[in-house]
Amino acid sequence: MMSNKVIIVGSSRKNGNTTRIIEAVASQFEIDVVNLSDHNFSYYDYESTNRNDDFLPLIKGIIEKYDTLIFATPIYWYSMSGIMKVFFDRFSDLIRIEKEWGRKLRGKKMAVISNSHDFESELDYNFYIPFVKSAEYLGMDYLGSKHFNADIPEETQNIELAFL
Ligand SMILES: Cc1cc2nc3c(=O)[nH]c(=O)nc-3n(C[C@H](O)[C@H](O)[C@H](O)COP(=O)(O)O)c2cc1C
């Protein structure tokens, strides 16, 4: 069955906490997964000299196939992971050189899955603002977020995702 939801994972390690949590989410909810580590793309370039790297085919494939994009990232320095930030920066290509693809994001849905060694109630800063504001800018509907404590493996059993 083709799912119209995809989890886009961006972590500095491929077999770490984020991947483990997302494997559990994906199997419980039958959601496809794209791991950014499987793709080669570089940080945003105003000259677009990297226009032939993996970013454009990757995002176009995601836009064509899915209506809900769930971004999964560990918390690194109170922010999304570096690879996820680079992926987000490349959305500027969809605003500058591939505008028709940027417009196709309008009306799609965005959600976020984060993890760290804290409980969600202990996050005393708004980690999710870049996602909320980016969704708003891109015309996407922000559904919400779910935070996992990577030290509590039981959290990945019987997961409830309020945003789905
Ligand atoms: C570079 C780096 C920065 C981190 N910064 C934070 C942080 O600001 N707050 C926090 O709670 N945990 C922080 N952590 C811990 C990670 O969020 C946590 O270990 C997470 O589960 C790692 O997921 P991963 O295995 O997919 O990398 C950091 C870890 C790394 C490697």
The ligand as a MOL file (V3000), in Angstrom:
LIG
                    3D

  0  0  0     0  0            999 V3000
M  V30 BEGIN CTAB
M  V30 COUNTS 31 33 0 0 0
M  V30 BEGIN ATOM
M  V30 1 C 26.5080 17.6290 18.1950 0
M  V30 2 C 25.5100 17.2620 19.2430 0
M  V30 3 C 24.8140 18.2690 19.8860 0
M  V30 4 C 23.8360 17.9580 20.8400 0
M  V30 5 N 23.1480 18.9700 21.4230 0
M  V30 6 C 22.1340 18.6690 22.2760 0
M  V30 7 C 21.3200 19.7070 22.8320 0
M  V30 8 O 21.4810 20.8770 22.5550 0
M  V30 9 N 20.3220 19.3530 23.6890 0
M  V30 10 C 20.0950 18.0540 24.0220 0
M  V30 11 O 19.1890 17.7870 24.8080 0
M  V30 12 N 20.8370 17.0460 23.4960 0
M  V30 13 C 21.8420 17.3260 22.6330 0
M  V30 14 N 22.5830 16.3060 22.0740 0
M  V30 15 C 22.2030 14.8950 22.3730 0
M  V30 16 C 21.3500 14.2980 21.2460 0
M  V30 17 O 20.1770 15.0720 21.0290 0
M  V30 18 C 20.9090 12.8720 21.5770 0
M  V30 19 O 22.0180 12.0880 21.9250 0
M  V30 20 C 20.1690 12.2510 20.4120 0
M  V30 21 O 19.4600 11.1100 20.8720 0
M  V30 22 C 21.1450 11.8380 19.3080 0
M  V30 23 O 20.4760 11.2330 18.2150 0
M  V30 24 P 21.3360 10.5270 17.0630 0
M  V30 25 O 21.8330 9.2100 17.6370 0
M  V30 26 O 20.3960 10.3020 15.9350 0
M  V30 27 O 22.4510 11.4630 16.7360 0
M  V30 28 C 23.5850 16.5930 21.1550 0
M  V30 29 C 24.3170 15.5940 20.5040 0
M  V30 30 C 25.2750 15.9060 19.5680 0
M  V30 31 C 26.0390 14.8080 18.8760 0
M  V30 END ATOM
M  V30 BEGIN BOND
M  V30 1 1 1 2
M  V30 2 1 2 3
M  V30 3 2 2 30
M  V30 4 2 3 4
M  V30 5 1 4 5
M  V30 6 1 4 28
M  V30 7 2 5 6
M  V30 8 1 6 7
M  V30 9 1 6 13
M  V30 10 2 7 8
M  V30 11 1 7 9
M  V30 12 1 9 10
M  V30 13 2 10 11
M  V30 14 1 10 12
M  V30 15 2 12 13
M  V30 16 1 13 14
M  V30 17 1 14 15
M  V30 18 1 14 28
M  V30 19 1 15 16
M  V30 20 1 16 17
M  V30 21 1 16 18
M  V30 22 1 18 19
M  V30 23 1 18 20
M  V30 24 1 20 21
M  V30 25 1 20 22
M  V30 26 1 22 23
M  V30 27 1 23 24
M  V30 28 2 24 25
M  V30 29 1 24 26
M  V30 30 1 24 27
M  V30 31 2 28 29
M  V30 32 1 29 30
M  V30 33 1 30 31
M  V30 END BOND
M  V30 END CTAB
M  END
